[in-house]
Amino acid sequence: MSTIVSDNQLLKNVDKQVLKATDTLISYFNETGINLDIASYRGIGKTIYKTNRYILEQMRDNGKSIPHVALIKFAHQFKIDFNYFYTENAPFEISPEIIGLSSNNTQEIN
């Protein structure tokens, strides 16, 4: 029984990290004017999960969990190390590949 509880908590932590990364990306895009076409929950949702552009809003508002395919696409699209999703206090780094900066300008966000 304790395995089920810990599995559920793991999923909640992954979802929390996804939403934290989403909020950070949206803020960064809005502040810099980069990728404004996807600088919203719906914009990022459509990018990572074309069958349900509202997935991130549903996670935030209704407690839905991110589908595995969407998690993979989220990590791939935004160049996020998978360890970030499974480590609650891991810093989030915005990859220069998604913001058009040189590799010397990677930004770490706690």
Residue pairs with C-beta under 8 A, 6 or more apart in sequence:
10 86
11 65
12 65
13 85
13 86
13 88
14 65
14 66
14 71
14 85
14 86
15 59
15 65
15 66
16 88
17 84
17 85
17 86
17 87
17 88
17 90
18 56
18 59
18 66
18 71
18 74
18 85
19 56
19 59
19 60
20 92
21 74
21 78
21 80
21 84
21 92
22 41
22 44
22 56
24 92
24 94
24 109
25 39
25 44
25 78
25 94
26 39
26 40
26 41
26 44
28 34
28 94
28 99
28 107
28 109
29 35
29 36
29 38
29 39
30 36
30 39
32 99
34 99
34 100
35 98
35 99
37 43
38 44
38 46
38 47
41 54
41 56
41 57
41 60
42 53
42 54
42 56
42 57
44 56
44 74
45 52
45 53
45 54
45 55
45 56
45 57
46 53
47 73
47 77
48 55
48 70
48 73
48 74
48 77
49 55
49 67
49 69
49 70
49 73
52 58
55 64
55 66
55 67
55 70
58 64
59 65
59 66
66 74
71 85
74 80
75 81
75 82
75 85
77 98
78 95
78 98
79 95
79 97
79 98
80 92
80 93
80 95
81 93
83 90
84 90
84 92
91 108
91 109
91 110
92 108
92 109
92 110
93 106
93 107
93 108
93 109
94 106
94 107
94 109
95 106
96 102
96 103
96 104
96 105
96 106
